[in-house]
Amino acid sequence: MIREVCSYDDRVDFRSTEGDGLNFGVTSIQDDWFMDVTITEEWVKPETSNNSVALRITGVSNNKDEEAYVSVYTYVSISGDQSTETLTCDSKTISGHSNDYGDFELVVKSQNQESIALSYLGLNSSHPYEVSSTISENMGRYKHAWQLPNKTIGAVSETNVGIIEKVFQTPFTLTVYLQSPSEPIPESFDCDDQKEKYQNDFDQKFATKFPNVAPDNTDFAKNVLNTLLNGLSYFSGERIIKYPNGTVQTFANSELFSFIPNKVYFPRPFFWDEGFHDMIIHRWDPELFKKIINSWFDIQVTDGEWSGWIAREQIIGKEAQSRCPEWAWTGIVGTMNPPVFYITLEQFITENPDEITFLKEIYPKLQKTYNFYFEHCHIKSDQYSFKWPGRTYGADFGGTLDSGLDDYPRYHLEVDTEIDIDLQAWMASCSLIMKKFASLVRDTTNEALYQSNYEKTTNILFTKNWNDEKSLYQDYIEPGLFSDHTGYLNLFTLLLKLEPIDDGNNDRVNAILDLLTKENSILSEIGGIRSLSVDDSGFVISGNYWCGAIWINLNYLALSGLKYYEPYYPKAQTIRENLENILITNMKKEYEKESGGIFEIYLPYDGEGYSNLPFAGWSTLILLIMAQIY
């Protein structure tokens, strides 16, 4: 079995245990099913050679009575203009020139034992990012090992993939350098010393950035941050979008910096997920945050009817396309997720008031995307009333992917007068944030417009989406008719801090707080706030994604909202403190299990971690909860 990319079919336990995503990292791959080995990958960037990286690969047998044989393939592939890019390969070195990197060489620097077999292959491949298939197609039996043919197939000038294979018996250690020939890693370089320095820097920075994490939670909190940071990814290449009129547009040289939530099922960036990820990142590394948010807003549609639109999922470049079905490569213009980025950017500017220059630079792009929502998501009869377009899951459950809440039940029919409580709240929140931004950049004309939009959207929110009979916020369908479900949607004015404080006398706030303390409803005393109440008609015992499961991103927003209201509503503080304890205790318990980690969702009854392990996405917001940063 050849393992190249993360796949659940591999049946391995893999996780990032250390690292900052930029300078060093450690990944453990434990295979108890096929080879019974554990492979540890450690990478570190030398401070003196910024474009270089050292990679150390260690393999040990998990069976104390028997060692294992492991083939390690180190490879380089290039996919740019082959008139200017080159690659050559032999049994010791892969070298060449890349337009992005410059001159490079990949060399085996050291190993603790002689390899049992050594072979190499150079060739031109039509799928340079799918190296496992290239190996399978060219491997042959030689003595007691499967090996590559020890040659370059075809013209050297056309080679775009180089592979070196070394076969070892466990235990083994192999160190590989990727470096510039003109600036090689010094002979005196020590991986352990450099990694220890980076780790000490990480620990000191962590203590400064997150001082309120309790000592007994520190190791867990650091591992949470490591998990997120090691999901930092760079995408470049072809990006495809399709307009409602059927026109397809391809951008040949797109690029995006972003975190990805899961390397197995979701090895690509998501618009609203990234807004949550960056609630941590802007506090950890402001410069990285600015680079990420700029790269996201750089791929918006820049003009015309759909100006400001950004696809909710980004599949950029041939490598990303190879990990997704072809139908998913194309972004459908008009479909878009919630604008969480605006909340994240407001946090950043509030905590870093000297970043007004950055705000001024990105402000025109923020306006375009805000205008997209405002112009394309309102209902036909009222430009200040909003609904998500279409239904995703059919007439029985409704649901809409655009909302980000996927299969959360909506009214079973799509009605023109429908006003969706969550989108209405998002638009009110964005209008208020844009009003603040306009004030900061001295855009007085639009400041007044955004204030007016805020007042009109909240007025509809408070009058039409509030169901007096149930004392709940719900999707408004038509006069006297609401989408009757109890769950996350009922909380949105608290999540986004839209309710007037009213010196503690706002009946709607008190009703939301009552819902959060109602027995056998949406709060699990074991796991957190459920997406649907256990007594809701759409509740599914398995959680079924947004039909009962516990999601950390909306629990975080709930805690932030409770913190905002608690000076005037003492009950909010009691709920917040209890919910913090529930979330931290449960997630730490699930992380420390033998087969545990950070999960995408937690089950509605027992809080058990479920789905997409290891999840490097918004579940890492538990770090801010432990640090009490809202």
GIVENHU-V793523 format. One record per backbone hydrogen bond with DSSP energy under -1.0 kcal/mol. CO is the residue of the C=O (numbers start at 1). NH is the residue of the N-H. E is the energy in kcal/mol with one decimal. If there is no record, write none. Layout:
CO&NH&E, CO&NH&E
This chain:
7&10&-1.5, 8&11&-1.3, 13&30&-3.0, 15&28&-2.7, 18&26&-2.1, 23&45&-2.4, 24&20&-1.9, 25&43&-2.5, 26&17&-1.9, 26&18&-1.1, 27&41&-2.9, 28&15&-1.8, 29&39&-3.0, 30&13&-2.7, 31&37&-1.2, 36&62&-3.1, 37&31&-3.3, 38&60&-1.9, 39&29&-3.0, 40&58&-2.5, 41&27&-2.6, 42&56&-3.4, 43&25&-2.0, 44&54&-3.0, 49&52&-2.0, 53&178&-2.6, 54&44&-2.2, 55&176&-3.2, 56&42&-2.6, 57&174&-2.7, 58&40&-2.6, 59&172&-2.0, 60&38&-2.5, 63&66&-1.4, 68&170&-2.8, 70&168&-2.9, 72&166&-2.1, 74&164&-2.8, 76&162&-2.5, 81&84&-1.8, 81&85&-1.8, 86&97&-1.9, 88&95&-2.2, 92&108&-1.0, 93&90&-1.9, 94&106&-3.4, 95&88&-3.1, 96&104&-2.5, 97&86&-1.6, 98&102&-2.9, 102&98&-2.4, 104&96&-2.1, 105&179&-2.3, 106&94&-1.9, 107&177&-2.9, 110&175&-3.0, 117&167&-2.4, 119&165&-3.1, 120&150&-1.7, 121&163&-2.7, 122&153&-3.2, 123&160&-1.9, 123&161&-1.8, 127&130&-2.1, 130&134&-1.2, 131&135&-2.6, 132&136&-2.4, 133&137&-2.2, 140&147&-3.3, 142&145&-2.1, 145&142&-2.7, 147&140&-3.0, 151&122&-1.7, 155&158&-1.4, 156&159&-1.5, 160&78&-2.3, 161&123&-1.9, 162&76&-2.1, 163&121&-2.2, 164&74&-2.5, 165&119&-2.1, 166&72&-3.2, 167&116&-3.1, 168&70&-2.9, 172&59&-2.4, 173&112&-1.8, 174&57&-3.5, 175&109&-2.2, 175&110&-1.5, 176&55&-3.1, 177&107&-2.4, 178&53&-2.3, 179&105&-2.0, 180&183&-1.3, 186&189&-1.8, 190&194&-2.3, 191&195&-2.7, 192&196&-2.5, 193&197&-2.0, 194&198&-2.3, 195&199&-2.5, 196&200&-2.4, 197&201&-2.5, 198&202&-2.6, 199&203&-2.6, 200&204&-2.4, 201&205&-2.5, 202&206&-2.8, 203&207&-2.2, 204&208&-1.5, 205&209&-2.8, 206&210&-2.8, 210&213&-1.3, 214&217&-2.3, 215&218&-1.0, 217&221&-2.8, 218&222&-2.7, 219&223&-2.2, 220&224&-2.2, 221&225&-2.1, 222&226&-2.9, 223&227&-2.2, 224&228&-1.9, 225&229&-2.9, 226&230&-2.3, 228&231&-1.9, 229&232&-1.7, 231&260&-1.3, 233&258&-2.2, 235&256&-2.3, 237&254&-2.2, 238&317&-2.8, 239&251&-3.2, 240&331&-2.6, 241&249&-2.9, 242&333&-2.8, 243&246&-2.5, 247&243&-3.0, 249&241&-2.5, 251&239&-2.2, 254&237&-2.5, 256&235&-2.5, 258&233&-3.0, 261&616&-3.0, 266&262&-1.3, 266&268&-1.1, 269&314&-2.1, 270&274&-2.3, 271&275&-1.1, 272&276&-1.2, 273&277&-2.4, 274&278&-2.4, 276&279&-1.5, 277&280&-1.6, 277&281&-1.5, 278&282&-2.3, 280&284&-1.5, 281&285&-3.5, 285&289&-2.3, 286&290&-2.2, 287&291&-1.9, 288&292&-2.4, 289&293&-2.8, 290&294&-2.0, 291&295&-2.0, 292&296&-2.0, 293&297&-2.2, 294&298&-1.4, 296&299&-1.2, 301&308&-3.7, 304&307&-1.6, 306&309&-2.0, 309&301&-2.2, 312&271&-2.6, 317&321&-2.2, 318&322&-2.0, 320&323&-1.2, 321&324&-1.6, 325&328&-1.8, 326&329&-1.5, 331&242&-2.9, 332&335&-2.0, 338&340&-1.8, 339&342&-1.3, 340&344&-2.1, 341&345&-2.8, 342&346&-2.1, 343&347&-2.3, 344&348&-2.2, 345&349&-2.7, 346&350&-2.5, 347&351&-2.4, 348&352&-1.3, 352&355&-2.2, 355&359&-2.0, 356&360&-2.8, 357&361&-1.8, 358&362&-2.0, 359&363&-2.0, 362&366&-2.1, 363&367&-2.3, 364&368&-1.7, 365&369&-2.1, 366&370&-2.4, 367&371&-2.8, 368&372&-1.9, 369&373&-2.0, 370&374&-2.5, 371&375&-2.5, 372&376&-2.2, 373&377&-1.8, 377&387&-2.2, 382&385&-1.4, 385&379&-2.6, 386&420&-2.1, 394&398&-2.4, 397&410&-2.1, 398&393&-1.5, 399&392&-3.4, 401&404&-1.8, 405&408&-2.5, 415&418&-1.6, 419&476&-2.3, 420&424&-2.7, 421&425&-2.0, 422&426&-2.7, 423&427&-2.5, 424&428&-1.9, 425&429&-2.7, 426&430&-2.9, 427&431&-2.1, 428&432&-2.0, 429&433&-2.4, 430&434&-3.0, 431&435&-1.8, 432&436&-1.8, 433&437&-2.6, 434&438&-2.8, 435&439&-1.9, 436&440&-2.0, 437&441&-2.1, 438&443&-3.1, 442&444&-1.1, 443&447&-1.9, 444&448&-1.6, 445&449&-1.3, 446&450&-3.0, 447&451&-2.0, 448&452&-2.1, 449&453&-2.6, 450&454&-2.4, 451&455&-2.3, 452&456&-2.3, 453&457&-2.6, 454&458&-2.4, 455&459&-1.8, 456&460&-1.6, 457&461&-2.2, 458&462&-3.0, 459&463&-1.6, 460&464&-2.7, 460&465&-1.2, 465&474&-2.6, 467&471&-1.7, 467&472&-1.4, 472&467&-3.3, 475&483&-2.4, 476&419&-2.9, 478&481&-3.0, 481&477&-2.4, 481&478&-1.5, 483&485&-1.7, 486&533&-3.0, 487&490&-1.3, 488&491&-2.0, 489&492&-1.2, 491&494&-1.4, 491&495&-2.6, 492&496&-2.2, 493&498&-2.7, 493&499&-1.0, 494&497&-1.1, 501&504&-1.7, 502&505&-2.2, 506&510&-2.1, 507&511&-2.0, 508&512&-2.1, 509&513&-2.4, 510&514&-2.1, 511&515&-2.0, 512&516&-1.7, 514&517&-1.1, 521&534&-1.5, 522&530&-4.3, 524&528&-1.4, 528&524&-2.9, 531&488&-2.0, 533&536&-1.9, 536&539&-1.5, 540&543&-2.3, 543&547&-1.6, 543&549&-1.2, 547&540&-2.6, 549&531&-1.8, 550&602&-1.7, 551&555&-1.4, 552&556&-2.4, 553&557&-1.8, 554&558&-2.0, 555&559&-2.2, 556&560&-2.4, 557&561&-2.5, 558&562&-2.7, 559&563&-2.4, 560&564&-1.6, 561&565&-1.8, 562&566&-1.7, 565&568&-1.7, 565&569&-1.4, 569&572&-2.2, 570&574&-1.6, 571&575&-2.3, 572&576&-2.6, 573&577&-2.6, 574&578&-1.9, 575&579&-2.8, 576&580&-2.8, 577&581&-1.8, 578&582&-2.3, 579&583&-2.6, 580&584&-2.5, 581&585&-2.4, 582&586&-2.4, 583&587&-2.6, 584&588&-2.2, 585&589&-2.0, 586&590&-2.5, 587&591&-2.0, 588&592&-2.0, 593&596&-1.9, 598&615&-2.9, 601&610&-2.7, 602&550&-3.2, 603&607&-1.5, 608&603&-2.7, 610&601&-1.9, 611&600&-2.3, 617&620&-2.2, 618&621&-1.9, 619&622&-1.6, 620&623&-2.2, 621&625&-1.7, 622&626&-2.5, 623&627&-2.0, 624&629&-2.6
